[in-house]
Structures are given as structure tokens and as C-alpha cells.
């Protein structure tokens, strides 16, 4: 399926059609994200008239390989799991449960991120911004389910039902199609892309998630047994394939009273409150 984008989706979909009926409801967010990736064209092979992204394909492939290997092992194939992430998927297949799904899914995604940093570095800035947002959201949503107090503070009671992967509400957090352009490569400057993000998405990213990123990455590093995950933050700011000199971009969208409202409601405060560069100066750097 490596050079067949539609085949990738079919394989992802097939995984959730195997086994007991209870397993079939876990694919909502993953399949929605894959459809968005297909629509953007990032999964297109290099041989296509409009090639996609080597990085997005590599991360997609890690997830698909892990799930396929786990399915084969669970079905009686010989051998042992090639990675810890595969073991997590085997655990999920044998006993489908929301926390096990997040651990398996995020273990594969994080492994894909860490293995392909060089590919990520070759992407344009706006694409790397989206990569970081995709990562922080999926880590945060895992924490919402199993560590709701850490993730949501006073709003902890809302965490498990909203983050349950069997419910479509989880797509509000994991579906980037509602936040970012459906094109590749993105033509608009990164500042426009940030400001065009839906108000609810910005409220989640900046008002709810950003103040808790160090704790969320610590939790995920321990849960997924990936200590390097902590290195993907730069003093609380996302830093996957992201140089320190570009930190100011992360302050750009952190404006508006609605962000302060959600931060206070959950018992925290905004961290990225001021940008070293004013918006006008950021635009001048396009």
C-alpha cells in the first residue's frame, strides 16, 4: 500500500472491521484524520503528478505497519513483536478498551515522529507547525481520558466522555481538518494560517492545552516509555523540528478574551501571553 493512498485508508479501515464488534467503534478519529490527509494529498507517492509529503507518509506507514503486525500476531502468526508499540496494539486487540487504544495509537505516532525528524525538517514552517499541533492534541486527548485532572483541572469530569475514542466527540480534538487548510503544500503564510484557525480550535490549543503541555508531555513520555518526548518542548513551547529562533510564532495566535476565560475556568492561566515580535513584524518576515 506504500504507493497507494486509497489502499492505505482501506487497510486502516479493515483493521477496525476485524474481531469483535466492540473493536469497530474505535476508528472514528483515526479514519477521519486519514480522510483529511488523503484530501490534502500528503499521502501521494513521489511518482504522482503532485507528490505528497515523505514525512506524513512515513508516520502513516508506522501506524499501519504496527497495527497490521499486531493483527497477524493476534491471529496466530509466529514470531515476536518488533517494537513496543506493536505490543501495545496486541494488548488492545486482546482487550479493546479506550485507554489501551490511546496507548497503542500514540506509541505508534510518537515512534513515527521520533524516527522521521530529518524528513520533518525538510518541510516548510507552516507544515511543521501543523505537525506539532497534531502531536500535542493527540497527547492531550489521551491525558483527558486517563488523567483528566492533569489535563482539564476543574473541568476534569468532562475528560473521559469527551475523549472516549468510541465517541465522535473526540474528533473535535483530533480532526485538524476543522483547523487548517485542506491543501499541500499550504500556500498561505503561517501567520494567516494561525489566524484563520477556527475560534474553538484556538481556544482549545491556546487556552486549554498550552498551559498544561509540560505536564502532558511528561505523562506521555512515562506512559509510552519514550523519554525523548520531553525534548519536543522548548521551555513549554512545541519544538518538534522547530528551531529556538522561531519560538515567537507560537505566541502569535494567543490573543482574545475567550482564551483567558477557558484557562480560568479550568483553573490555570495563559502561558504564551506576549510575543517578542509584534504581529506586524511577524508579517514582515514572510
Beta strands, then each sheet from edge to edge (+ up, - down):
strand 1: 233-234
strand 2: 237-238
sheet 1: 1+ 2-
end
